[in-house]
Amino acid sequence: MKKDVRALYLEFFKNKGHKVYQSMPLVPDDASLLFTNAGMVQFKDVFTGKVPIPMPNIATSSQLCIRAGGKHNDLENVGYTSRHHTLFEMLGNFSFGGYFKKEAIAYAWEFVTEVLGFDKEVLYVTIHKSDDEAYELWCSHISPHRIKRMGDKDNFWQMGDTGPCGPCSEIFVDQGEEYFKGEEDYFGGDGDRFLEIWNLVFMQYERDKEGNLKPLPKPSIDTGMGLERVMALLEGKRSNFDSSLFMPLIAKVEEIAKKKYIYKSGASFRVIADHSRAIAFLLAQGVNFDKEGRGYVLRRILRRAVRHGYLLGIKEAFLYKVLEVVCVCMGEHYAYLKEKQEVLQSQCKAEEERFFETLENGMSLFGKELKKIKNEKTHQLFSGEVAFRLYDTYGFPLDLTQDMLREEGLGVDMDGFEACMQKQKEQAKAHWKGSGDSLKEGDFKKLLESFGKNTFIGYETSKSEGKILALLDEEFKEVRCLENRGYVMFDKTPLYPESGGAIGDRGEIFKFDNKLVAKVLDTKKYFGLNISQIEVLETLRVGDRVIIKVNDSRVEIVKHHSATHLLHKALRDVLGTHIAQAGSLVEPNRLRFDFSHPKPLNSKELEQIELMVNQKILESNPQVIEEMTLDEAKNKGAMALFGEKYGERVRVITFGDSIELCGGIHVENTANIGSFYITKESGVSSGVRRIEAVCGRAAYDYGKSALEQVCQAKEALKTQDLLMGIEKLKEQIKLLKNTQQKSQSLHSFKVENLKGVSLIIARVDLEDIKVAIDEAKNKYDKVVILLINKQGKIAAGVKNAPIKAGEWVKKVANVMGGNGGGRDDFATAGGKNLEKIEESLIEARDFVQGIL
């Protein structure tokens, strides 16, 4: 009978008095981490003393983790080893100054032997070489000859160069001498025979800057046990991928590829099975395919999986079908996978199809360069220029190219690759957009220790008295008085900090004689502290008591914030419950709302959404604010953002049937919003759409401007029937274009023959260059044509040739600082730098010659 190890583990420690914590989001509230990579991440601030110890002071969890980017990256090993994964689950139990070594060791041994039923004769233990206490405790459970002392490298844990640290103890399972006969397959060696299943960290010291160890007043416990490897061992498998956690996914790949999985040659099956889990969870938790950051890691994972599908002979989108099995298999414990299954599959399929458009040509280019190296019969590096072209033109992440080359025993010329990358950056003036707060917590730790978190009173008032607790200069250094720009921390403040998409409050600071002494430029939260940026008009000092007044712009901000809630509800009602917020911005004159949805919204859907929001405004629904537990809020039907950190009690905002968890400020009644107009709908990334809208005063200005434009158009067309006037103008334009085109012909273009294909690349005076391209495609059996006119418009056509027009124009436009795309047979683009037209024409020729 298959054991539910996750449920058994959590229940075991719950019965020992531990509080069960849900798996925290894969995107942590920690700028130093790309993803949650260990079970202790959600308790990191507790261990370091930044937040108070919770009660009870013992906890347990089954934490989803990802190691596929940044410092913690196992991606290149996945599929080629038995144990590496991008996404895995870490079972853990934790003590924050509660029990210590004796109980932790006893719990681990009881669970492994009595609950899971491992034979004691196959279990071994390691301890730190100096940990006599752990040795004595283990001797009451296991024979001394099965205990091995190890050094700092293997059995001493520390979070960083300074801070909490301590010795470790690990439990190993002997998988059997008959299966493992390598030189390292001994207890303490690097072979796979003795497999670690449980790690206990005894956090008992504080390391200072000089490296000295000082005993902690409240030693703690941090443990971890990998679910995937324990399941494999319990099922008698020597690879995680052969366990019941992965075999249903591999079986689905077998069905799609129409090939049988054989472990020795099955790396591609394993890659796809593993990566499908990471893709499903990242998408479900709000990470979207992107060109940078976490979204780029997600894209790399998908493209690596797709490429391995290509190796299995799969030439069309398929991964989304494997995601369905992930949602079925893991949806029992993670219900949101089932709830979002349809949209996850749609997002995955769209991204796959995008990559498949360039995959074949990219593989062809890769194959040509590889063949060239092999023909030269010398072991050398793969061209950095070609690797960059694979990245830039065909969307192959560098590590994907490196992954393919590893199978051939080759590497990439990184100097050449970096040179190409640098050249592109200089041309496009591109830059990396980092994430996370650039400030260090140490800058504010003293304030936290001295005053704790200050009090926000802006729900009740927009004007209040306040005492200046601290002043900081522009470098965030504490000062006693401030005469220019800097930052202020009040004991209590009505100024709302930037949060939940809403920008921070601005305002004024007065003395008690009503004299204006400072302007508030912005308000933000820095590590829990509500701090305002100010411009000082008259010297301020720590200890001064002042009057703080919020700027009138808040009135319009709260209208847009409340309208965002109504918009969210309308989107779910019109498009479906798969809609999930993926970002927002709330300003005095507009709102922006990003949401998960696989395709653009049509005019009927937009009209329906806009109408629904205005109906809710006209219903004059009053604001209802309630505080309750998170479970109570969910039962009430409140919408929550995945990944948002919520406390024990949450604030619920209700307007009619719109119910959301929110800490922001809102209108007293929906009628205060005024009217609502959608101004734009667009795509942000694969599977993510964006709506921009206005309400309140901005909606009035928007409507008035639209009416003024209508009046101006009527005057310009000299008619009151605007539509008829436009149709008449279109006919005149069409007639003029036809006249112009008749004076142009293809005979003025130079036509080259390149391997049987007619090649036309030229700079032209035509305004509508599509006509010339159509003429060329009608005239020649095989042709590739790219034209650039004097306005910088680029168009390309392809007929019976292995060139993708969309890729071609994109590459050429990049030289001119522009962008574009389109179909394989016809595409357009625009370039900004007209001085680069000749250089673009050279690039156009090089692109074709590199493929034909």
N, C-alpha and C positions, 0 to 999 in steps of 0.2 A: 504493500500500500504506500502510495506517494505521501511524504510528509510535507506539511506546510510549515517549513522552517521559520519563515518570517512570523507567522502567527504564534508558533510555539515559543519563539524567543521573546516576543513582546509580552505574552501572557505570563511567561516564567518570571520576568523581572517586575511586571505589574504586581504579581503575588508576593514579591519580595519588598513591596512598598515603593517601587519606582513610579514616577509619573511618566506616562507614555506621551511622547512628542511626535507630531506629524513630521514627515519629511519636509525640510525647508526647501524653498525654490532652488533650482539649479543656477539661477542668476542671483548671487548673494548680495546683500546690502553691505558690500565691502569692496572699496575701490582697488585693494591690493590683489584681488582674486578675479580671474576671468570667469570661472565657474566654481560652484561648490565641489570640492575635491576630496572631502573627508567628512566622517560623521560628526566630528567635534566642531565643525565650522559654526553651527548655529549656537554653540556654547562658548565660542572663543572669547567674547567680552566678559563672560562669567569667570572663566579661568584666569583672565588677565586683570580682573578686579575693576573693569570699567563700568560694570553694572552690578547691582546688588545680587547676592546669591538667592535664587528662587526657593520657594518652599513648596513641596519637600525638596531637600537638597540632594536628591538622587533622581536620576532620569534615565530613560531608555528610548531608543528610536531605531527605525530602519530607514536610513538616509540614502536617497538617490545621489550619485556622484558622477561627475564627468571629468575625464582626463584626456583632453584633445586639443589643448592650446595653452599658450603661455609657458610657465615654468614646469607645469605638470602635464606632460604631453606623451601619451602612449600610442598615438595614432599610427605611427609607422610600424609598430609591432603587431597591431591587431590583425588577426587572420593567420599570422605566421607562428604564433605560439599558442599554447593550450590555455593560458590564463589571462592574457591582456584583453582589456575591453575599453571602449570609449565611455560607455555608461555601465555602471555597476551599482549594487546596493550594499551598503555597509551597515551591519547590525552592530549596535553599540550600547553599552551601559556606562553611566557617568556618575561620579560622586564629587560634589563641591564642598569639601570639608566634612563630609559625612563619614562613611566607612573608608577603610584603606586596604592594605595588602591582604590581610587575613581573609576578609569577606570577599574581596574581588577574586582571589585565587579559588576560594571555596565555591563561589557561584559559577565560575568558568568550568571547573572540574565537574560539578554536579550537572550542569547543562549538557556538556559534551558527552559524558558517560551515561547518565541516567535518562535524560530527556531524548537526546539524539541516538544514544545507544552505541557509541563507538567502543570497540574493544580496548580495554586499558592496555593490553599488550602491544598495541600498535601506536601508542601515544608517547611522545617525548616532549621535553620542556627545555627552553633556554632561559638563562637569567644573565644579568650583568655580572661581570667578574667580581665586583666589589659588594654585591648585594647578598650578604649572609642572611639577612632577615627573610628574603624571598626563598632562599635555599631551605631554611629550616621549615618554613610553611609548606613548601612543595613536598618535602620529605614525608609529611603526614598523609599525602595523597598518592605519591608515585615513588618507585624505587630510586634511590640516589644515583644508580648507574644510568638512569634515563634522563638525568639533569645535566646540562652542559653550560659552563660559564663562558660568556662571549665578551668581546671588547666593546668600546664606544661605537664603533662603526655599525654593529649589528644590534646592540641592545642598550643604547642610550638615546633618549628622545629630547629634542628641544625645538621650540617654535621659531627661534631666531638666534642671533649671536648673544642676545641678552634676554632675560625674562624667564618665565616658568620652564622647568626642565626636570628630567629624572630618568631613572633606569627603567628598562622594559623587561617583560617576560613574555615568551611566546610558546604556544602549544603547536606541536607538529604531529602529522599523521604519516606513518610509514606505509607507502603505497605498495610495497612488496619488492623484494630483491629480484624476483624472477622477471620483473618488467623493466627494471632500470639497472643497467650494468656499466654506466659511464664512470670516468675517473672521479667525478665530483659527487657521485651518488652515495654519499656517506653522511651521517648525522653531523651537521655543521658545514657541509659542502654546498656548492652552488647548483647541484643537480636537482632533478624533480622528484627523486624518490621520497625524500622527507619534505612534505608540503605543509607550510605554515597555515593554520586555520584561525588562530586567535592571537591577538596582540594586546597585552595589558601594559599601559603606561602608568607608572607610579610617579605622579607629578609632586615631588617633594622638595625641590630646590628652586631658588631664584638666582640666576647667574648675572653678576654685575659686569660693568664695562671692562674690568680688569680680568674677568674670567673666574672670579671667586664664586663658590657655591654657598649660598646662605639658606638654611632650612626654612621652608614656608611655614607660617603659623597654622595654616589649615591645608595639609596635603590632600591632593585630589586624585581621582581615578578617571582615566580615559581609555576605553577599550574599543576594539574593532574586530568584527568577524565577517569576511566576505561571503555573501549569500550564494553567489554563483559557484565558488569552489566547494563550499560545503554541500550544496545540492549534488554536485558531480560526484563527490566522495560517497555520499549516502546511497547514490544510485549505482555505485561500482564503476564509474567512468573515470578514465584517466585524462580526460579533456573536458573543460567546462562546456564546450560546444556540443558534446555528445549527450548532455543532460537534457531533461525535459523542459528546461528553460529556453533552449535554443533549437532543439530538433523540429518543433512545429514550424519554425521560421525557415529552417533549411529545407524541410519538406515542401514548403511553398515555392522556394527557389527551384527545387527539382522539377516541380510541376510546370513552372513558367519556362525554364530552360530546356525541359525535356531531356535532362541528363541526370545520371545517378551520382549522388555524393559519395566520394571515396576520401577518407580522411587524409591520406598521404598527398593527394593532389587537389585537395578541396579548399585551398586558401580563399578562393573567390567566394565560395558558398559561405564561409565563415565571416568574411568581411561584410557581405550583404546582410547576413543575419544580425551581426553585432550593430552595424551602422543604422539599420532600420529602427532599432530600439532608441538610439540616441536622437535620431531625427524626429521620431514620434513625440518623445517627451519634450524636446526643445521647442518644437512647434506648439505643442499643447500648452506650454508654459509661457508663450508669448514672444519667443525669439523668432525672428523672421529672416529669411535669406537676404543678405546684404553684401555690400562691397567692402565692409570693414568691421572690425570688432567681433563680437560674438556671432553676428549674422554671417560674417565671412567664414568663421570656423564651421558653422552649420552648413554653409554652401560647400566647403571643402569636404566635409564628411559625405554629403550626398554625391558629389562628383566622383569621389573615390569609389563609392559603392556602385554607381552607374558604370564606371569604367570596368569594374570587375564583372558586372553583368554583361558588358560588351565582350569581354574575354570568353564568357560562356555562350556567346552567340546570340545574345538578346539585343536586338537592334531597335527597340522602341521602349517607351516608358513602361516600367514594370515595378519599380520600387514601391509605388503607392499601393500595390496589391499586397506586398509584404507587410506594409504598415497596418493593413486591416487585421492581419493575424496578431500583430503586436497589441492592438487595441483589444482584441478578444482575449488573449492570454493574460494580459496585465491589467485589464480593465476592471477585474473583480476587486482588486485592491486599490487601484488608482482610477476611480470612477470617471474623472474628467476625460480620460482617453476615449471612453465610449461616447460621452456627451459630445466630444469634438471630432469624432472619427471622420465624418464626412468632409469637414473643412480641412482637416489634416491631410487627407488623401488628395483633395483638390490642390492644395498648396504644393504638395510634393510632386504631383503629376505635372503641374505647370512648370516647376523648376527643372524637372527631368527633361521635358520636351524642349525647353530652352537650351539645355546642354547638348541634347542629341542633335540639334541643328548644326552644331560645330564639331561634334565629337568625331565623326568619320573623317572629315578633312584634317582635323588635328592628329588623329591616329596615322593618317597617311603621311603627313609631314614628319611625324616622329619616326615612322618606319623608314622613310627615305634617309634621314640623318643617321639612323642606327645602321642601316645597310652600308652607308658610306664608311662608317667607322670600321665595320667588320671587313669590308673589302680591302681597306688599307692594311689589315692584319697587324695592327699595332694597338696595344692597350692604351687608349687615350680618353680624354674627357669629352662628354657630350657638349656640343656647341652651346655656349651661354646665350648667344644671339637667337638660336633656334628655340631654346628653352623659354626665352623671354617672349618670343613670337607665339609660342604655344599658350603662354599665360595671357598675353595682351590681346591676341586675335581670337583664340579658340577657347579661352576661359579655363585653361588647365592650370590650377594652382601649382606652384613650384614643387611642393612636396608630392603632388601626384606624379609629376614627371620623374622626380627622384625615386618614387616608389616603383615606377615602371622600369627605371634603369637598374634598380637594385636586383631585379630578376635577371638582368644581363651582366651583373658584376661591374657596372659602370657608375660614374658620378658626373655631376654637372660642372662646367667651367663657371664657378660662381663669380669670378672677377668680371667675365664677359657679361653675365646676367645682370650684375649690379650696375655695370656701366650703362647698359641699355635702360635699366630702370631709372637711373639718375637722369639720363638724357630725356626720358619721357616726362619726368617730374619737372624738369626745367622748362620744357616746352609747354606743358599744361599748367604750370605753377600749382601743382597738386600738393596737398599736405595731408598728413594723417590726423584724423580727429580722435584724440584720446578721450577716454571716459573717466569719470571719477573726480573727486575733489582734489585739487592740487595742494590744498592746505594739509598740514599734518596735525593729527589730534593733539600732539604735544603742545601746540600753540594755544590750545584751549583747555588743556587738562587742569591747569592751575585755576582757571575760572570755574570749572566744574567742581573741583575740590573745595574752592572757597565759598561758592554761592549755590551750587546745584543748578538745576534748570530753572530759568526764570519763568514767570507766569504770563500766559497770554489771556487777555480779557476782552479781545476784540469781538467775541460773539455778542457781548452785551452792550458795547459802546464803541464809538469811533473817536472818543476824546477822553483823556484821563490824566491824572497826576502820575508822576513816576520819579523814582530816585535813580540817579546814575550810579550803577554798581561798578562799571569798568569802562575805560576808554582805550582804544587801540589806534595806532597810527596806520598809515596805508600799507605797511609791511606786517600788520597784525601783531605788533609789539605793544605791550601794555605801557601806557603813559598816565601821569597824574592829571594832566590838563591837555586840551586839544584846541588848536587855533586854526587849523586848516581842514583838509579832508581827512576822514578816518572812519572809525566805527564806534558804536555805543551799545552798551548792554544795560537795560533798565531792569529794576526789580520786577515790574509788571508793565505790560505794554499792550495797547490796542492794535499795534501794527502787525498785520498777518504776514508771516514769512512765505516766500515762494514755495508752493507745495501743490501736489495734485494737479499740475498743469497751470494753475493760476499764478500770475506774476506776483512778486512781493509788493506790499503796500509802500506808497510814498506819503510824505506828509511834512509837517512843520513842528518845530519845538519852540515853545515860548517860555519866558520867565513869567512870574506871577503878576507882573505889571503889564502883561500882554505884549511885551517886546519880543519880536522874532529873533531868536539867537542861532537857529540852525535849520537847514532844509534836509529832510530825509529823502535820499536818492533811491534807496532800495532796502528791502528787508529779506533776510534769508536765515535758514537754519544751518548752523555749523556744529555738527556733532551734538545735536539736541538743544543747543543754545539759540535763542531768538535774538539776533543781532542786526542792527540797522546801519547802513552806510550813510554817512552824513556829510554835509558841507557846512562848516562852522562859520557863522557871521560875527559871533562874539564869544570870547573864550569860555569853554566849558570845563568843569572840574569834576573829578570823582567825588560823589557825595551830594552834588547839586540836586535840588528837587525842581522839577520842571513840569510843564503841561505839554502833553503829546497829542497832536491832532492828525488824524488820517486825512489824506488828500481826497477831494471829491471824486477822483477817478474810481475809487472803490465802488461807488454806486453803479457804474457801468460794468465794472469787472464782475460783480456778483450777479448781474443780469446774464452775462455771458456764461458764467459758471453754472447757474441754474438751467440755462438753455441747453448746456452740454448734457446734463442729466436727462432732460426731455428728449434730446436727440438720440442718446444711447438707447433709451426705451423704444423710440420709434423705429430705429434701425433693427432691433430685435423683433419687433412686431411685423415689420414689412419683409425683412430678408431672412429671418430665422434666428433661433436661439444659439447658433454657432458663433454669432457676432461677439467678439471680445475686444475690449479696448486695448489698443497697442501704443497709446501715447496721446497727449493732448496739450494744448496751449490755450490759455485764457487771458485775454488782454482787454483793455477798456473799449477797444473799437472792433474786436473780432474774436472768433474762436476757431480752433483747429482741432479736429478729432480724427485720430487714426484708428482703424479697426480691421480685424481679420475678416477677409472676404475674398473668394477666389477670382472674381471677375468685376469689370467696371459696372457701375449702376447705369441703367438706361433712364431716359427722361421721365418715363412713367413712374419708376420707382422713386426718383428724386422728388417728383411732384407730390407723390403720396406721402413721403417722409416729411417734406416741408409742411404740407397741409396738416398732418397729424400733430406736429409740434405746435403749430398755431392754434389748433383746436384745444390742446392742453393749456395753452396760455389763456385762451378765452374762457375756459372752464373756471378760472379764478381759484385754483386749488391752493389752499393755505399750506405753508411750510409746517411740517411736523418733525420735531427732533426728539429722538429717543436714544437712551443708552441701554445696552443689553450685552449679553455674552455673544461671542461669535456664532455659536451654534443656534442661539435664539434668532439672531439676525438672518442666518441662512434659512431657517425654518419659516421665517416671515416672508422669504422670497427676495431678500436684499441681494443686489449684485455687488460682487467684490472683485477687486483686481487680483489676478494671480501674481504672486510674488511680492505683493504689498505686505509690510510687516504690521500686523494688528496685535493689540494687547489683549489682556484678559477680557476687557469690556470695550465695546466699539460704539461709535456714534453713527446712527442711522438717520438719513434724511429722506423724507417722504413727501412727494407732491402727487396726490391722487394715486395712480397705479405705478408711478415711478418710485422705486425703493432702492437706495444705494448706500453703501458704507462710505462715509466721507467726513473729513475733518475740516472742510472749508466753510466759507461764509456764503450765504445764499439770500435771495429775496424772501420777503415775508409771505408773498403770494405770487403765483405765476402771472397774474395780471400785471405785475410790476415790470415784467420782461418787455412788454410792448408788442412788437411784431418780430418775425423771424424770417430771414431769407438765406437760402443756400446760394453762395456766390461761386463755388467751384467744387468739382469732384475730380480726383486724380489718383494715380497709383504712386505708392511710396516705394514698395518693393514687391517681390513675388508674393501674392496672397495677402497683401496689405493695401487697403484703400484709404483715402483721406477726403474728408469733407471740411470745407471752410465755410463759415457762415457769419452773419451779423444779426444783432438784435438791438433793442433799446434805441438810443440816439443814433448809433451807427446805422441801424436799419432805416431810420427816417432819412438820413443823409444818402444812403444807398438808393432808396426809392425816388427821392427828389432828383438825384443825379441822372437816374435812368429816364425819368420823364423829360428832363432838360435835353438829353441826347436825342430822344424821340422828336422833340420839337425842332431841334437843330437839323435833324435829318430831313424832316418834312420841308423845312425852308430850303435846304440845299437841293432837294429833288423837285422843288416847286410843285408839290402835290400834297393833299391831305390823306390820300390813300398810299400809305408807306409801302405796303407789299407790292402794289402795282408799280410804283416807282422803282423799286429794287429790281423787279423782273425786267423792266425796260432797260435799266442800266446794264444788267447782265447780258442782254442781247447785243447791246452796243459793244461791250467789251469782247464778246465772242467774235463779232464781225471784224473788229480790229486785229485780233489775234490771228484769225484765218488769213487776213490780208498780209500780215507780217510773215507768217510761216511760208506763204507761197513764194516769197522772195529768197528763201533759204533752201538749200538742198545738201545732200550728203557728198556731192562731188568735191566740195571744198575741204573735206576731211581726208587726212592721210590714213590709209587702210593697210595694216601689216598682216602678214600671214605667220602665225606662231603655232607650229605643230598642227596645222590643218584648221586652226581657228582664226577667224578674222578679228583683229584687234584694233579698236579705235579709241584713242585717248587724246582729248583735245580741249583747248580753251576756246569758248565760242561767245558770240555776241547775242545769241538767242535768249529771249526771256523765258519762253516755255520750251525747255529742252526735252521734255518727254516726247514731243512730236518727232524730233530727230531720232530719238532712241527707238521709237516704234517703227520708223521707216527703215532703220538699219536692221532690226529684227525681222522685218518682212523681206528684206532684200537678200540677207545672207542666211545660209543653212546653219552655220555654227559661228556665233559672234559673241564677243564681250566688248561692251562700249561704255565709256565713262566720260562725261562732259562736265565742265565747270564754266559757268557764265561769269560775267564781270561783277555781278552782285554777290558772288560767292556761293551761289546755289550749285549743289552737286547732285548728279543723277547717274545711275548705272543700270544697264540692262544686260541680261545674260540669256543666251539661247543655245541649248545643246553643248554646254561646256561645264567643267567641274569647278566653277567659281560661284560663290554665294554673294549675290549683289549686296545684301545687307551687311555682311562682314567687310566687303570691299569699301563701301562708302564710309563706313564707320572708321576704318583705318586711315583713309585719305583725309576725312574731315578732322581727325585728331591733329594732323600736321598744322591745320589752319585754326586750331583752337576751338573747333566745333564738335558736333555730334550728329548722329542720325541712324537710320536703319530702315528695314523693310523686308520684303519677300526675297526669296532666293533668286527670282527672275527680274525683279525691279525694286529699286530702293532709292531714297533721296536723303540728302543731308545738307547742312549749312555750315559754312566756315566763316569765322569772324575776321581773321587776319588775311586780308586780300593780298598782302605782299608775299604770302607763302603759296600762292597759286601754282607757280612753276615747280616749287619743291613738292607740292601735293601731286602734281602730274607725274613726277619721277617716282614718288612712293606708289602711285597707282600702277605703274609699269612693273616695279619691283615685286609688288604683291602678286600680279598675274604670273610673272616669270617664275616665282617661287613655287607655284602650284602646277603650272602646265609643264 
